[in-house]
Amino acid sequence: MSEKQRKIAASLVERAGRTYADDAGITLKDTPAPLFQLLVLALLLSARISADIAVAAARELFSAGYRTPRKMADAQWQSLVGALGRGRYVRYDESTATRLGEAARKVLDDHHGDLRNLAELSDRDPARVTTLLQEFTGIGPVGADVFLREVQAVWEWVAPYFDERALAVADELGLPADAVALGRLADGDPAVLAAALVRASLDHELRRDIG
């Protein structure tokens, strides 16, 4: 890697290196509750709504106590709608409340309440995890990318994971448009660099300043 590329990557991380899990108040660990919370965040970010609103809605859900699949599955539908509304997730609040309940029940029924089961089911193949994640109603390719980008912080077998959006911005900024090469610029934390690249994709001023 060139010195210029290293400086660009470092500047990106300094300016925009916050994961969405951090913003949502998720202390990400390889344990059932944080992994479920990340699934919830991925589902919320899957809708055509701003990331800030999706993150705010996640924080409201978690503050209301819906941090585990059991708590979410047992929640009253109207209570979920209310939490989403407090996070200003109002355009999709009713359909999303339904999907959150369905996702929680699926985690309980299909994964015994523990999304670490995805590693076993996929033989630790990120591409297969993508397919399994999209079995949750409301999570498509975008949501699967969100989950994998963030979970690589605790699932080292996923890393380095940079989705098409992150790779496109990397290329625009003169960084390698290749996940392995980008990983070498991540200073041991590809999840943070991936998040910074995604944030840059949404911020023309940031791209201009760094590029």
C-alpha positions in Angstrom: 0.0 0.0 0.0 1.2 3.5 -0.7 1.7 6.1 2.0 -1.0 8.2 0.4 -3.5 5.3 0.7 -2.5 4.8 4.3 -3.1 8.5 5.1 -6.5 8.4 3.3 -7.6 5.4 5.3 -6.4 6.9 8.6 -8.3 10.1 7.8 -11.4 8.2 7.0 -11.3 6.4 10.3 -10.6 9.5 12.2 -13.5 11.5 10.6 -16.1 8.7 10.2 -14.9 5.6 11.9 -17.9 4.8 14.1 -19.8 1.6 13.6 -23.5 1.7 13.5 -23.6 -0.8 16.3 -21.7 1.7 18.5 -24.2 4.4 17.5 -27.1 2.2 18.5 -25.6 1.4 21.9 -24.7 -2.2 21.1 -21.7 -3.5 23.0 -20.9 -6.1 20.3 -19.7 -9.4 21.6 -19.9 -13.0 20.3 -22.9 -13.7 22.6 -26.6 -14.2 21.9 -28.0 -10.8 23.0 -25.6 -8.5 21.2 -25.8 -10.6 18.0 -29.6 -10.4 18.2 -29.4 -6.6 18.7 -27.3 -6.4 15.6 -29.9 -8.3 13.6 -32.5 -5.8 14.8 -30.3 -2.9 13.7 -29.7 -4.6 10.3 -33.5 -5.0 9.8 -34.2 -1.4 10.7 -31.4 -0.2 8.3 -32.9 -2.3 5.5 -35.9 0.1 5.0 -35.7 3.2 2.8 -35.2 5.5 5.8 -32.2 7.5 7.0 -29.5 5.7 9.0 -29.9 8.2 11.8 -33.6 7.4 12.3 -32.9 3.6 12.1 -30.2 3.9 14.8 -32.5 6.1 17.0 -35.3 3.5 16.6 -32.9 0.7 17.7 -31.9 2.7 20.7 -35.5 3.2 21.7 -36.3 -0.5 21.3 -33.2 -1.5 23.4 -34.1 1.2 26.1 -37.6 -0.3 26.3 -36.0 -3.7 27.2 -36.3 -5.5 23.8 -32.6 -6.7 23.8 -33.2 -10.4 23.4 -35.2 -12.5 21.1 -37.4 -13.7 23.9 -38.2 -10.2 25.1 -38.9 -9.1 21.5 -41.1 -12.1 20.7 -43.1 -11.6 23.9 -43.6 -7.9 23.3 -47.0 -6.4 22.6 -47.1 -5.3 18.9 -48.4 -1.8 20.0 -45.4 -1.5 22.3 -43.0 -2.1 19.5 -44.9 0.4 17.3 -44.6 2.9 20.2 -40.8 2.4 20.6 -40.3 2.8 16.8 -42.4 6.0 16.9 -40.3 7.5 19.6 -37.3 6.9 17.4 -39.2 8.7 14.5 -39.4 5.5 12.6 -42.9 6.3 11.7 -43.2 5.6 8.0 -42.7 1.9 8.5 -43.5 1.5 12.2 -46.4 -1.0 11.9 -44.9 -3.3 9.3 -41.6 -3.2 11.0 -43.1 -4.0 14.4 -44.6 -7.1 12.8 -41.2 -8.1 11.2 -39.3 -7.6 14.4 -41.7 -10.0 16.2 -41.3 -12.5 13.4 -37.5 -12.2 13.4 -37.4 -12.8 17.1 -39.5 -15.9 16.9 -37.4 -17.2 14.0 -34.2 -16.7 16.1 -35.9 -18.7 18.9 -37.4 -21.4 16.7 -34.6 -21.9 14.0 -31.5 -20.9 15.9 -32.4 -21.8 19.5 -32.2 -18.1 20.5 -28.5 -17.9 19.4 -27.3 -16.4 16.1 -23.9 -18.0 16.6 -25.7 -20.9 15.0 -25.3 -19.1 11.7 -21.6 -19.9 11.8 -22.3 -23.7 12.1 -25.1 -23.6 9.5 -22.9 -21.7 7.0 -19.7 -23.6 7.6 -18.3 -20.2 8.3 -18.9 -19.1 4.8 -19.9 -15.4 4.7 -21.8 -15.9 1.4 -23.9 -18.6 3.0 -24.5 -16.3 6.0 -25.9 -13.7 3.5 -28.4 -16.2 2.3 -29.4 -17.3 5.8 -29.9 -13.7 6.9 -32.2 -13.0 4.0 -34.5 -15.7 5.3 -35.6 -13.1 7.9 -38.5 -11.1 6.5 -37.4 -7.6 6.0 -33.7 -8.3 5.6 -32.5 -8.2 2.0 -29.0 -7.8 0.6 -28.5 -4.4 2.2 -29.4 -5.7 5.7 -27.2 -8.7 5.2 -24.3 -6.4 4.3 -24.9 -4.3 7.4 -24.9 -7.4 9.6 -21.7 -8.8 8.1 -19.9 -5.5 8.0 -20.4 -5.0 11.7 -20.2 -8.6 12.9 -16.7 -9.0 11.5 -15.5 -7.1 14.6 -16.3 -10.3 16.6 -16.4 -13.0 13.9 -12.9 -12.9 12.6 -13.8 -15.5 10.0 -16.0 -13.0 8.2 -13.2 -10.4 7.9 -12.2 -8.6 5.9 -15.8 -7.8 4.7 -16.4 -4.7 2.6 -19.6 -4.6 0.6 -20.1 -3.1 -2.9 -21.0 0.3 -1.5 -17.8 0.4 0.6 -15.7 -0.9 -2.3 -17.1 1.7 -4.7 -16.2 4.6 -2.4 -12.8 3.1 -1.7 -12.2 3.1 -5.5 -13.4 6.7 -5.8 -11.0 7.8 -3.0 -8.0 6.1 -4.6 -8.0 3.1 -2.2 -7.9 -0.5 -3.3 -11.3 -1.7 -4.5 -10.5 -5.1 -3.1 -11.5 -6.4 0.4 -8.3 -8.1 1.2 -6.2 -5.1 0.2 -8.5 -2.8 2.1 -8.2 -5.0 5.2 -4.5 -4.4 5.2 -5.3 -0.7 5.6 -7.7 -1.2 8.5 -5.1 -1.3 11.3 -6.7 -4.5 12.6 -10.3 -3.2 12.6 -11.9 -3.7 9.2 -15.4 -3.1 10.7 -14.5 0.5 11.5 -12.9 1.2 8.1 -16.0 -0.4 6.4 -18.3 1.8 8.4 -16.3 4.9 7.6 -16.4 4.1 3.9 -20.2 3.6 4.0 -20.6 6.9 5.9 -18.4 8.6 3.2 -20.7 7.2 0.5 -23.5 9.3 2.1 -21.4 12.4 2.6 -20.2 14.2 -0.5 -18.4 16.9 1.6 -16.4 14.2 3.5 -15.4 12.5 0.2 -14.3 15.8 -1.3 -12.2 16.7 1.8 -10.5 13.4 2.0 -10.2 12.7 -1.7 
